Amino acid sequence: MRIKLFPACAALALSVLGSNAYALEETQVPPPKPSSLTRADITADQDAWRKSGLAELWRQEQTPDIHSREYRQRHAMYLSLIGHSPERRAANNAAAN
């Protein structure tokens, strides 16, 4: 009986020792950067998201087709509500690349 129990005890001991090695590792997480947005900015953005209808499209079980005409129209409305024109968006994209 003792011999049959040994492999189980050995496996349990090795698994405990192996899991402790991972617990000792430290992860370096950079501190969060302060945001320049105010609470009013965030609230206005959320209101524009809802008013444009994008919230409804993202509430479904499947991811919306972002290339569909309906999505592009709602996204354009969202951008206009938050004050981004297509020209400004193109300039930002060009600057990022």
RODO-2510 file (C-alpha; in nm, 4 decimals, decimal comma):
residues 97
     n   res          X          Y          Z
     1     m     0,0000     0,0000     0,0000
     2     r     0,2849     0,2338     0,0850
     3     i     0,4537     0,1856    -0,2520
     4     k     0,1360     0,2704    -0,4457
     5     l     0,0942     0,5933    -0,2516
     6     f     0,4496     0,7166    -0,3181
     7     p     0,4022     0,8184    -0,6873
     8     a     0,0928     1,0212    -0,5991
     9     c     0,2717     1,1991    -0,3135
    10     a     0,5757     1,2660    -0,5306
    11     a     0,3597     1,4142    -0,8078
    12     l     0,1765     1,6348    -0,5577
    13     a     0,5036     1,7578    -0,4064
    14     l     0,6480     1,8414    -0,7494
    15     s     0,3378     2,0303    -0,8519
    16     v     0,3489     2,2383    -0,5327
    17     l     0,7181     2,3154    -0,5798
    18     g     0,6631     2,4065    -0,9433
    19     s     0,3775     2,6433    -0,8688
    20     n     0,5815     2,8254    -0,6036
    21     a     0,8448     2,9138    -0,8608
    22     y     0,5881     3,1128    -1,0562
    23     a     0,4640     3,2894    -0,7447
    24     l     0,8118     3,4293    -0,6810
    25     e     0,8378     3,6047    -1,0165
    26     e     0,7706     3,9768    -1,0215
    27     t     0,6041     4,1585    -1,3045
    28     q     0,7018     4,5095    -1,3982
    29     v     0,3930     4,7192    -1,4666
    30     p     0,4485     5,0758    -1,5783
    31     p     0,2621     5,3391    -1,3766
    32     p    -0,0486     5,4818    -1,5452
    33     k    -0,0045     5,8028    -1,7378
    34     p    -0,2176     6,0945    -1,6223
    35     s    -0,4979     6,1766    -1,8616
    36     s    -0,5661     6,5220    -1,9965
    37     l    -0,9356     6,4423    -2,0333
    38     t    -1,1864     6,5753    -1,7853
    39     r    -1,4974     6,4022    -1,6585
    40     a    -1,7010     6,6333    -1,8832
    41     d    -1,4957     6,5224    -2,1876
    42     i    -1,5639     6,1570    -2,1116
    43     t    -1,9360     6,2181    -2,0540
    44     a    -1,9641     6,4115    -2,3805
    45     d    -1,7891     6,1321    -2,5683
    46     q    -2,0226     5,8702    -2,4201
    47     d    -2,3270     6,0806    -2,5100
    48     a    -2,2040     6,1146    -2,8693
    49     w    -2,1452     5,7370    -2,8853
    50     r    -2,5042     5,6717    -2,7754
    51     k    -2,6617     5,9435    -2,9929
    52     s    -2,4839     5,8165    -3,3036
    53     g    -2,6261     5,4680    -3,2509
    54     l    -2,2896     5,2938    -3,2235
    55     a    -2,3747     5,1704    -2,8733
    56     e    -2,6675     4,9742    -3,0172
    57     l    -2,4495     4,8103    -3,2825
    58     w    -2,1871     4,7023    -3,0292
    59     r    -2,4471     4,5676    -2,7832
    60     q    -2,5238     4,2676    -3,0043
    61     e    -2,3650     3,9259    -2,9575
    62     q    -2,1543     3,9495    -3,2733
    63     t    -1,9067     4,2201    -3,3565
    64     p    -2,0649     4,4655    -3,6005
    65     d    -1,9453     4,4794    -3,9600
    66     i    -1,7348     4,7953    -3,9454
    67     h    -1,7241     4,8086    -4,3252
    68     s    -2,1013     4,8172    -4,3661
    69     r    -2,2695     5,1332    -4,4870
    70     e    -2,4812     5,1636    -4,1712
    71     y    -2,1769     5,1424    -3,9432
    72     r    -1,9784     5,3937    -4,1475
    73     q    -2,2702     5,6387    -4,1384
    74     r    -2,3076     5,6057    -3,7631
    75     h    -1,9339     5,6386    -3,7144
    76     a    -1,9305     5,9544    -3,9268
    77     m    -2,2135     6,0914    -3,7122
    78     y    -2,0177     6,0072    -3,3976
    79     l    -1,7106     6,1864    -3,5312
    80     s    -1,9146     6,4938    -3,6177
    81     l    -2,0745     6,4933    -3,2715
    82     i    -1,7359     6,4920    -3,0996
    83     g    -1,6015     6,7582    -3,3340
    84     h    -1,3754     6,5535    -3,5609
    85     s    -1,3985     6,6286    -3,9285
    86     p    -1,2841     6,3744    -4,1914
    87     e    -0,9996     6,6101    -4,2895
    88     r    -0,8735     6,6293    -3,9322
    89     r    -0,8932     6,2502    -3,8986
    90     a    -0,6929     6,2030    -4,2202
    91     a    -0,4308     6,4487    -4,0959
    92     n    -0,4029     6,2619    -3,7640
    93     n    -0,3638     5,9292    -3,9458
    94     a    -0,0954     6,0732    -4,1729
    95     a     0,0931     6,2169    -3,8759
    96     a     0,0812     5,8830    -3,6949
    97     n     0,2319     5,6985    -3,9937
***
